[in-house]
Amino acid sequence: MERHQVALYVLAIALGGVLGLAVPSAGSTLEHLINPALAALLYVTFLQVPARTLLAALRDGRFMAAIVVINFVVVPVVVAAMFVLLPADQAIRIGFLLVLLCPCVDYVIVFSGLAGGDSQRLLAATPVLLLAQMALLPLFLLLFLGSDLAGIVEVGPFVEAFIVLIVIPLALAWGTQWWAARHPSGERLSAGASTTMVPLMMLVLAIVVASQLPKIDDSLGQVARVVPLYVLFLVVMAGTGLLVGRSFALDVPARRAVIFSGATRNSLVVLPLALALPAGLELAAAVVVTQTLVEVLGMVIYVRVVPRLVPARLQP
């Protein structure tokens, strides 16, 4: 399954699309499965990040600085430039901001590895990226939306997402690691759980698409207006990621990892936030899911293009 991950993810999206169009009434039921499936996926992801590795990642100054700069300095500037091109619809704007301002922490590791990027460094940086984006996202939304934020976006869903999708999975993962280091049964559990990452990713993608595609289908014309911007974002981030990696004088695998980190967004984790928005803003979730569909196809291209942008032997 690991050898054919990309094809399996595309298959999961296709199956989710078929289910969503064939049984649109199942969408509300499937939405309730998104958070549990995501929590399980992040638990397995964190399980591969020993606590000592996280500490080592924090000490990897240049790489962590590059990851922080690309995601929390460069990306907001790029998003600000695109923001003026968005339609005036508040739901579209909020969905656009939610998804593009948060760096990916799951399948970025897969796609980066396929292109020869340093997936282990990215994996170790995952908790840092999650914590940073949850802390900064409300500030970014306030910056972009101004005083309108108070009446639109509630704090509760952010706190709930932080606890359910970050604190609990991370604590369980580190608890499992502690158990695995001391007992054979814990080691077996850890090894078995680690093999479920691809199936869990497929499950999450299928559930998300199946539950949200009917909403996209109902407002296809409005959602389609953000597709060119998502494509433009992928193009721009390839170039800016290349410049950031070069500026920090990183090695080849690290530069490729930085490009992927800047380009991939955390659509799966922010989707529950979009779903928790007040009535009248349902379109925000469809905007988030649309980004997932564009991005997965874009990553298939990235896997081929990034090794050419950052060749194995860098020019002096």
C-alpha positions in Angstrom: 0.0 0.0 0.0 2.8 2.4 0.8 4.3 1.8 -2.7 1.0 2.8 -4.4 -0.1 5.6 -1.9 -0.8 8.3 -4.5 -3.0 6.0 -6.6 -4.8 4.8 -3.6 -5.5 8.4 -2.4 -6.9 9.3 -5.8 -9.0 6.1 -5.7 -10.3 7.0 -2.3 -11.3 10.5 -3.5 -13.1 9.0 -6.5 -14.9 6.5 -4.4 -16.0 9.2 -2.0 -17.2 11.3 -4.9 -19.3 8.4 -6.2 -20.8 7.8 -2.8 -21.5 11.5 -2.2 -23.3 11.9 -5.6 -25.1 8.5 -5.3 -26.3 9.0 -1.7 -26.2 12.7 -0.9 -28.5 12.2 2.1 -25.6 10.3 3.8 -23.6 13.5 4.0 -24.8 14.6 7.4 -24.1 11.2 8.9 -20.6 11.0 7.4 -19.8 14.5 8.7 -19.9 13.1 12.3 -17.2 10.6 11.3 -14.7 13.2 10.1 -13.3 14.2 13.6 -12.8 10.6 14.9 -11.2 9.5 11.6 -8.9 12.5 11.6 -8.0 12.0 15.3 -7.0 8.4 14.5 -4.9 9.5 11.5 -3.1 12.1 13.6 -2.5 9.6 16.4 -0.8 7.3 13.9 1.2 10.2 12.5 2.3 11.4 15.9 3.2 7.8 16.8 6.0 8.0 14.3 7.4 11.1 16.1 9.3 10.1 19.3 9.4 12.9 21.9 13.2 13.0 21.6 12.9 13.5 17.8 10.7 16.5 18.4 13.3 18.0 20.7 16.0 17.3 18.0 13.7 19.0 15.4 13.5 22.1 17.6 17.3 22.1 17.7 17.5 21.9 13.9 17.6 25.6 13.6 18.0 26.3 9.9 15.4 23.8 8.8 12.8 24.8 11.4 13.4 28.5 10.6 12.8 27.8 6.9 9.6 25.9 7.7 8.3 28.7 9.9 9.2 31.4 7.4 7.6 29.7 4.4 4.4 28.8 6.3 3.8 31.8 8.6 5.5 34.7 6.8 5.6 33.9 3.1 2.2 32.1 2.8 0.2 34.9 4.6 1.8 37.5 2.2 0.8 35.3 -0.8 -2.7 34.9 0.5 -3.0 38.6 1.1 -2.1 39.3 -2.5 -4.8 36.8 -3.6 -7.4 37.9 -1.1 -8.3 41.0 -3.2 -9.2 38.7 -6.1 -11.8 36.8 -4.1 -15.6 37.3 -4.5 -17.3 39.3 -1.8 -19.1 36.3 -0.4 -18.0 36.0 3.3 -18.3 32.2 3.3 -15.9 31.9 0.4 -13.4 34.3 2.0 -13.5 32.5 5.3 -13.1 29.1 3.7 -10.2 30.3 1.6 -8.4 31.8 4.6 -9.0 28.8 6.8 -7.5 26.3 4.3 -4.6 28.3 2.9 -3.2 29.8 6.2 -2.7 26.3 7.8 0.2 24.1 6.7 -0.4 20.4 6.1 0.8 17.8 8.6 -0.3 14.5 7.1 0.1 13.6 3.4 2.7 16.2 2.9 5.1 13.7 4.4 4.1 11.1 1.8 4.4 13.4 -1.2 7.6 15.0 0.0 9.2 11.5 0.4 8.1 10.5 -3.1 10.0 13.5 -4.5 13.1 12.8 -2.4 12.3 15.4 0.3 13.4 14.9 3.9 10.2 13.4 5.3 11.7 12.6 8.7 12.4 16.2 9.3 8.9 17.2 8.2 7.5 14.4 10.4 9.4 15.7 13.4 8.2 19.2 12.7 4.5 18.1 12.6 3.5 18.9 16.3 5.3 22.3 16.0 3.4 23.2 12.8 0.1 22.1 14.4 0.6 24.1 17.5 1.8 27.2 15.7 -1.1 27.2 13.2 -3.7 26.8 15.9 -2.2 29.7 17.8 -1.8 32.0 14.8 -4.9 31.2 12.8 -7.3 33.3 14.9 -4.8 36.2 14.7 -4.6 35.8 10.9 -8.4 35.7 10.6 -8.6 38.9 12.7 -6.1 40.6 10.5 -7.9 39.7 7.2 -11.5 39.9 8.4 -11.2 42.7 11.0 -14.0 43.3 13.4 -16.3 41.1 11.4 -14.6 38.1 13.0 -16.3 38.5 16.3 -19.7 37.9 14.9 -18.7 35.1 12.5 -16.0 32.8 13.9 -16.5 31.3 17.4 -13.6 30.4 19.6 -15.2 27.1 20.8 -14.6 25.0 17.7 -10.9 26.1 17.7 -10.5 24.9 21.3 -12.3 21.7 20.6 -10.3 21.0 17.5 -7.1 21.7 19.4 -8.0 19.2 22.1 -9.5 16.5 19.9 -7.1 16.6 17.0 -3.9 17.6 18.7 -3.7 17.2 22.5 -5.4 13.8 22.8 -3.8 12.1 19.8 -0.4 13.5 20.7 -0.7 12.4 24.4 -2.0 8.9 23.3 0.9 8.6 20.8 3.5 9.4 23.4 1.8 7.2 25.9 2.0 4.3 23.4 5.6 5.0 22.8 6.3 4.9 26.5 4.4 1.6 26.7 6.2 0.2 23.6 9.6 1.0 25.2 8.8 -1.1 28.2 6.4 -3.9 27.2 6.3 -6.3 24.2 2.5 -5.8 24.0 3.0 -2.1 23.6 5.6 -2.6 20.9 3.2 -4.8 19.0 0.4 -2.3 19.3 2.7 0.5 18.1 3.9 -1.5 15.1 0.4 -2.5 14.2 -1.0 1.0 14.4 1.9 2.3 12.3 0.7 0.1 9.4 -2.7 1.8 9.3 -1.6 5.2 8.1 -2.4 4.7 4.4 -5.9 3.1 5.0 -6.7 5.8 7.5 -5.7 8.5 5.0 -7.9 6.8 2.4 -10.8 6.7 4.9 -10.5 10.3 5.8 -10.3 11.4 2.1 -13.3 9.3 1.2 -15.4 10.5 4.1 -14.6 14.1 3.5 -15.4 14.0 -0.2 -18.5 11.9 0.2 -19.9 14.2 2.9 -19.1 17.5 1.2 -19.4 16.9 -2.5 -23.2 17.3 -2.5 -22.6 20.8 -1.1 -20.1 21.6 -3.8 -22.5 20.2 -6.4 -25.2 22.5 -5.2 -23.0 25.6 -5.5 -20.6 24.6 -8.2 -20.5 28.0 -9.9 -19.5 29.8 -6.8 -16.9 27.3 -5.6 -15.4 27.1 -9.1 -14.3 30.7 -8.8 -11.6 29.8 -6.2 -10.1 26.9 -8.3 -7.8 29.2 -10.4 -6.6 30.8 -7.2 -5.7 27.4 -5.7 -3.8 26.5 -8.9 -2.0 29.8 -8.8 -1.1 29.3 -5.1 0.6 25.9 -6.0 2.5 27.6 -8.8 3.7 30.6 -6.7 4.6 28.4 -3.7 6.9 26.2 -5.9 9.0 29.3 -6.7 8.9 30.9 -3.2 9.7 27.6 -1.6 12.7 27.2 -3.8 13.9 30.7 -2.8 13.4 30.1 0.9 15.3 26.8 0.8 18.1 28.4 -1.1 18.2 31.4 1.3 18.7 29.1 4.3 21.4 27.1 2.5 19.6 23.8 3.1 20.6 20.5 1.6 18.7 19.0 -1.3 16.2 16.8 0.7 15.5 19.7 3.1 14.9 22.2 0.2 12.4 19.8 -1.4 10.7 19.3 1.9 10.3 23.1 2.4 8.7 23.4 -1.0 6.2 20.7 -0.2 5.5 22.2 3.2 4.8 25.6 1.8 2.5 24.3 -1.0 0.4 21.8 0.9 -2.4 23.0 3.2 -4.2 21.5 6.2 -7.6 21.1 4.6 -8.5 18.0 6.5 -7.8 19.4 10.0 -9.5 22.8 9.3 -12.6 21.2 7.8 -14.2 20.7 11.2 -13.7 24.4 11.9 -15.4 25.3 8.7 -18.3 22.9 9.5 -18.7 24.6 12.9 -19.3 28.0 11.3 -22.7 29.6 11.9 -25.7 29.1 9.6 -25.4 30.9 6.3 -21.7 30.1 5.9 -22.0 26.4 4.8 -20.2 27.2 1.6 -16.9 27.7 3.5 -16.6 23.9 4.0 -17.2 23.3 0.3 -14.4 25.8 -0.5 -12.1 23.9 1.9 -12.8 20.5 0.3 -12.3 22.0 -3.2 -8.8 22.9 -2.2 -8.2 19.3 -1.2 -9.2 18.1 -4.7 -7.1 20.6 -6.4 -4.1 20.0 -4.2 -4.0 16.2 -4.5 -3.9 16.5 -8.3 -1.3 19.2 -7.9 0.9 17.0 -5.7 1.0 14.4 -8.4 2.6 17.0 -10.6 4.8 18.3 -7.8 6.3 14.8 -7.3 7.7 15.1 -10.8 8.5 18.8 -11.0 10.2 19.4 -7.6 13.1 17.1 -8.2 13.8 19.1 -11.4 13.6 22.4 -9.5 16.0 21.1 -6.9 18.3 18.6 -8.7 20.3 16.0 -6.7 23.4 18.0 -7.4 23.0 21.7 -6.5 24.8 24.3 -8.5 27.6 26.0 -6.5 
